[in-house]
Amino acid sequence: MGFQRTDLDDLNLSPEDRRDLTILLERYLECDVWAKRAQLPIGVLITSHPSNRPYLKACIETHKELGYWMVLSYDNYFDPKIKDLSFDTYMPAKDVMDDVDTFVMPHHQTWGGVLYPYFWLLKFGLSAMESFDYVWCVNGDCVLEKPENFNQIIDMLGDGDILGIGWENNRIFNTTAFLAKTSAAIAIMKHFEKYFIPFEVYEKYTQEFGNAEARMGKAILDLGLKQVVVPQNPINTQLHTKGGTFYDIIGFRHIHAEHNYAYRNRLIPPEIEFFDIRFTAGEYNIINEYWRTKDVSVLKDWWV
């Protein structure tokens, strides 16, 4: 027999039964906290890998503020040939996983580079998003400083099929972050796969299709999808400097790119709150000291 809250109104309940039913109700309502997100029209798909762990916590925490169902699609670094790897070697931290609604990890791959693993992260990540009308797909080293303005990005998509963080005057589609109709994103990945898997197919089309961004751009063109263009491009496609429509509206930042650019060009690193001390090694202490003191001389031992 099912349980209803009115069952607690029964005056004949023993103290023990009332206690047990109260605990049961609390457990049911606790599930609603996350289950209701599954009924919203938009879901968040975060694609990531172990090398992004210094930034993943901030990515998850800032995207959690959106209030949408969140899927983490995570590259599998666990080589079956290496028998003594523990889960801690490559997995996200427990507190990071606590904020994820669905976790997807494809098969371990030996391809190398980003093209092959990114395909699988999107293919199966999007499979977990099929019930949502729209998907916000983002790399796991990016953050939102103004998530409360995300509805403006939704409005910008309008009746379009896909909206990328930036655009180029060619068939390249920037994959750092995009908002799309889920049906359109899945169609793009089916097109991607048609000209990519298995290797003999890849060989046949690789010179024509190129990398992941080029393949997605070609799919958008071939499928006749409506791509909405942002009014203001970011400084460049790597987003190593703040700027562009997504930054202006939702404070979108690519922390990994900012971090590397600052390191190589003797600039100020991103704010310390965007780094996870558990995966940043000795860099964390230097960056933390700079943001504590604002003393640029602290960075001299960190810069290239």
C-alpha positions as CSV (number, residue, x, y, z in Angstrom):
1,M,0.0,0.0,0.0
2,G,1.3,3.5,-0.9
3,F,2.0,6.2,1.7
4,Q,0.2,9.5,2.0
5,R,0.9,12.4,4.4
6,T,-2.6,12.0,5.8
7,D,-1.5,8.6,7.2
8,L,0.2,10.6,9.9
9,D,-3.2,12.0,11.0
10,D,-4.3,8.5,12.2
11,L,-4.8,8.9,16.0
12,N,-4.3,5.2,16.5
13,L,-0.7,5.3,15.4
14,S,1.8,4.1,18.0
15,P,4.7,6.5,18.7
16,E,7.1,4.1,17.0
17,D,4.9,3.9,13.8
18,R,4.5,7.7,13.8
19,R,8.3,8.1,14.1
20,D,8.9,5.6,11.2
21,L,6.3,7.3,9.0
22,T,7.7,10.7,9.7
23,I,11.2,9.5,8.7
24,L,9.7,7.9,5.5
25,L,8.0,11.2,4.6
26,E,11.2,13.1,5.1
27,R,13.0,10.6,2.8
28,Y,10.3,11.0,0.1
29,L,10.4,14.8,0.2
30,E,14.2,14.7,0.1
31,C,14.0,12.9,-3.2
32,D,11.8,15.7,-4.6
33,V,14.6,18.2,-4.1
34,W,16.4,16.6,-7.1
35,A,13.7,14.7,-8.8
36,K,11.7,17.8,-9.7
37,R,14.7,19.0,-11.8
38,A,14.1,16.1,-14.1
39,Q,10.8,17.7,-15.2
40,L,12.3,21.0,-16.2
41,P,12.7,21.7,-20.0
42,I,16.5,22.3,-19.8
43,G,19.3,20.0,-18.6
44,V,23.0,20.7,-18.2
45,L,25.6,18.5,-19.8
46,I,29.2,18.9,-18.5
47,T,31.9,17.2,-20.5
48,S,35.2,16.6,-18.6
49,H,38.2,14.5,-17.9
50,P,40.7,13.9,-15.0
51,S,43.0,16.7,-16.2
52,N,40.1,19.1,-15.6
53,R,39.8,18.3,-11.9
54,P,41.5,21.5,-10.7
55,Y,38.6,23.4,-12.2
56,L,35.7,20.9,-12.1
57,K,34.5,21.7,-8.6
58,A,34.0,25.4,-9.5
59,C,32.3,24.4,-12.7
60,I,29.9,22.1,-11.0
61,E,29.2,24.5,-8.1
62,T,28.4,27.5,-10.4
63,H,26.3,25.5,-12.7
64,K,24.4,24.0,-9.8
65,E,23.1,27.5,-9.2
66,L,21.0,27.2,-12.4
67,G,18.8,24.7,-10.7
68,Y,18.7,22.3,-13.7
69,W,19.4,18.5,-13.9
70,M,23.1,18.1,-14.3
71,V,24.9,15.3,-16.2
72,L,28.6,14.8,-15.9
73,S,30.1,13.0,-18.9
74,Y,33.6,12.0,-17.9
75,D,36.4,10.6,-20.0
76,N,37.6,7.2,-18.9
77,Y,41.4,7.1,-18.1
78,F,41.3,3.7,-16.5
79,D,43.5,1.6,-18.8
80,P,42.5,-2.1,-18.4
81,K,46.1,-3.0,-18.9
82,I,47.1,-1.2,-15.7
83,K,45.8,-3.4,-12.9
84,D,46.7,-1.4,-9.8
85,L,44.8,1.9,-10.4
86,S,42.5,3.1,-7.7
87,F,39.4,5.1,-8.3
88,D,40.9,8.1,-6.6
89,T,43.6,8.2,-9.3
90,Y,41.3,9.7,-11.9
91,M,37.8,10.2,-10.5
92,P,36.2,13.5,-9.4
93,A,36.2,14.2,-5.7
94,K,33.3,12.8,-3.6
95,D,31.9,16.3,-2.8
96,V,31.9,17.1,-6.5
97,M,30.1,13.9,-7.4
98,D,27.5,14.7,-4.7
99,D,26.3,17.6,-6.8
100,V,25.9,15.6,-10.0
101,D,22.5,14.1,-10.9
102,T,23.8,11.6,-13.5
103,F,27.3,10.3,-14.2
104,V,28.3,9.0,-17.6
105,M,31.6,7.3,-18.3
106,P,32.3,5.7,-21.8
107,H,34.7,2.9,-22.5
108,H,38.4,3.6,-22.0
109,Q,39.9,4.7,-25.4
110,T,43.4,4.8,-26.7
111,W,42.9,7.2,-29.6
112,G,44.7,10.2,-28.0
113,G,43.9,13.8,-28.6
114,V,40.4,15.3,-27.9
115,L,38.4,14.3,-31.0
116,Y,37.6,10.7,-30.2
117,P,36.9,11.0,-26.5
118,Y,34.8,14.2,-27.0
119,F,32.6,12.3,-29.5
120,W,31.8,9.6,-26.9
121,L,31.3,12.1,-24.1
122,L,28.7,13.9,-26.2
123,K,27.1,10.8,-27.7
124,F,26.3,9.1,-24.4
125,G,26.0,12.3,-22.5
126,L,23.2,13.5,-24.8
127,S,21.6,10.1,-24.6
128,A,21.1,10.8,-20.9
129,M,19.5,14.2,-21.8
130,E,16.8,13.0,-24.3
131,S,13.9,13.8,-22.0
132,F,14.8,17.5,-21.9
133,D,13.8,19.9,-24.6
134,Y,17.0,21.9,-24.4
135,V,20.6,21.1,-23.3
136,W,23.3,23.5,-22.1
137,C,26.5,21.7,-22.9
138,V,29.8,23.0,-21.4
139,N,33.3,22.0,-20.8
140,G,34.2,21.1,-17.2
141,D,36.8,23.8,-16.8
142,C,34.3,26.7,-17.3
143,V,32.3,28.7,-14.7
144,L,29.3,31.0,-14.5
145,E,29.7,34.2,-12.4
146,K,26.1,35.4,-13.1
147,P,24.0,32.2,-13.4
148,E,20.9,34.2,-12.4
149,N,21.0,35.8,-15.9
150,F,20.8,32.4,-17.8
151,N,17.2,33.1,-19.0
152,Q,18.6,35.8,-21.2
153,I,20.7,33.1,-23.1
154,I,17.5,31.0,-23.4
155,D,15.7,34.0,-24.8
156,M,18.6,34.6,-27.3
157,L,18.2,31.1,-28.7
158,G,14.5,31.9,-29.5
159,D,13.3,29.6,-32.2
160,G,16.8,28.6,-33.2
161,D,18.3,25.1,-33.0
162,I,21.7,25.9,-31.5
163,L,23.6,28.9,-30.0
164,G,27.4,28.7,-29.5
165,I,29.5,30.9,-27.3
166,G,31.2,32.4,-30.4
167,W,31.3,32.2,-34.1
168,E,33.8,32.2,-36.9
169,N,33.3,33.1,-40.5
170,N,33.7,29.5,-41.6
171,R,32.1,26.2,-40.8
172,I,33.8,25.8,-37.4
173,F,31.4,25.6,-34.4
174,N,33.0,26.5,-31.1
175,T,32.2,23.6,-28.6
176,T,33.4,25.3,-25.4
177,A,29.8,25.9,-24.5
178,F,26.5,25.9,-26.4
179,L,22.7,25.9,-25.8
180,A,20.7,23.7,-28.2
181,K,17.5,21.9,-28.8
182,T,18.3,18.4,-27.5
183,S,16.9,16.9,-30.7
184,A,19.2,19.1,-32.8
185,A,22.2,18.2,-30.7
186,I,21.5,14.5,-31.0
187,A,21.0,14.9,-34.7
188,I,24.4,16.6,-34.9
189,M,26.0,13.6,-33.1
190,K,24.4,11.1,-35.4
191,H,25.8,13.0,-38.4
192,F,29.2,13.1,-36.6
193,E,29.1,9.3,-36.1
194,K,28.1,8.6,-39.6
195,Y,31.3,10.1,-40.9
196,F,33.6,9.0,-38.0
197,I,33.1,5.4,-36.8
198,P,34.7,3.0,-37.4
199,F,38.3,3.9,-38.3
200,E,37.9,3.0,-42.0
201,V,35.1,5.6,-42.1
202,Y,37.3,8.2,-40.3
203,E,40.1,7.6,-42.9
204,K,37.7,8.2,-45.7
205,Y,36.4,11.5,-44.5
206,T,39.1,12.9,-42.2
207,Q,40.6,15.4,-44.7
208,E,37.2,16.7,-45.6
209,F,35.7,16.9,-42.1
210,G,38.6,17.8,-39.8
211,N,38.4,18.2,-36.0
212,A,35.4,18.1,-33.7
213,E,34.5,21.7,-34.1
214,A,34.7,21.4,-37.9
215,R,32.6,18.2,-37.8
216,M,29.9,19.8,-35.7
217,G,29.9,22.9,-38.0
218,K,29.5,20.7,-41.0
219,A,26.7,18.8,-39.4
220,I,24.8,22.1,-38.6
221,L,25.1,23.1,-42.3
222,D,24.2,19.7,-43.8
223,L,21.2,19.3,-41.5
224,G,20.0,22.7,-42.2
225,L,19.8,23.7,-38.5
226,K,19.3,27.3,-37.5
227,Q,22.4,28.5,-35.8
228,V,21.9,31.7,-33.7
229,V,25.0,34.0,-33.6
230,V,26.0,35.9,-30.5
231,P,26.0,39.7,-30.9
232,Q,29.5,40.0,-29.5
233,N,32.3,37.3,-30.0
234,P,34.7,36.4,-27.2
235,I,38.3,37.6,-27.7
236,N,39.1,34.3,-29.3
237,T,37.8,30.7,-29.4
238,Q,39.9,29.6,-26.4
239,L,38.4,32.3,-24.2
240,H,41.7,32.9,-22.4
241,T,40.6,36.6,-21.8
242,K,37.2,37.7,-20.5
243,G,34.8,39.1,-23.0
244,G,32.0,38.4,-25.4
245,T,28.2,38.1,-25.0
246,F,28.2,35.0,-22.8
247,Y,30.7,36.7,-20.4
248,D,28.7,39.9,-20.4
249,I,25.4,38.2,-19.6
250,I,26.2,35.1,-17.5
251,G,29.8,35.7,-16.6
252,F,31.0,32.7,-18.6
253,R,34.7,32.1,-18.2
254,H,37.1,29.4,-19.3
255,I,39.3,29.1,-16.2
256,H,41.7,26.5,-17.6
257,A,42.5,28.8,-20.6
258,E,42.8,31.9,-18.4
259,H,45.1,29.9,-16.1
260,N,47.4,28.7,-18.8
261,Y,47.5,32.1,-20.6
262,A,48.4,33.9,-17.4
263,Y,51.2,31.4,-16.6
264,R,52.7,31.7,-20.0
265,N,52.4,35.4,-20.4
266,R,53.3,36.7,-16.9
267,L,49.7,37.8,-16.1
268,I,47.4,37.6,-13.1
269,P,45.9,34.1,-12.6
270,P,42.2,33.5,-12.1
271,E,40.7,34.0,-8.7
272,I,41.7,31.4,-6.1
273,E,38.1,30.2,-5.6
274,F,38.0,28.7,-9.0
275,F,40.8,26.2,-8.1
276,D,40.5,22.9,-6.2
277,I,43.5,22.6,-3.9
278,R,43.4,18.8,-4.1
279,F,44.4,18.8,-7.8
280,T,46.4,22.0,-8.2
281,A,49.6,20.9,-6.5
282,G,52.1,23.7,-5.5
283,E,50.5,26.2,-7.8
284,Y,47.6,26.6,-5.4
285,N,49.7,28.1,-2.6
286,I,51.3,30.7,-4.9
287,I,48.0,31.7,-6.5
288,N,46.4,31.8,-3.1
289,E,49.2,34.0,-1.7
290,Y,48.8,36.5,-4.6
291,W,45.0,36.8,-4.1
292,R,45.6,37.2,-0.3
293,T,48.2,40.0,-0.7
294,K,47.8,41.3,-4.3
295,D,51.6,41.3,-4.3
296,V,52.6,40.7,-8.0
297,S,56.1,39.7,-6.9
298,V,54.7,36.5,-5.5
299,L,54.0,35.3,-9.0
300,K,57.6,35.6,-10.3
301,D,58.3,32.1,-9.1
302,W,55.2,30.8,-10.9
303,W,55.5,32.5,-14.3
304,V,57.3,30.8,-17.1
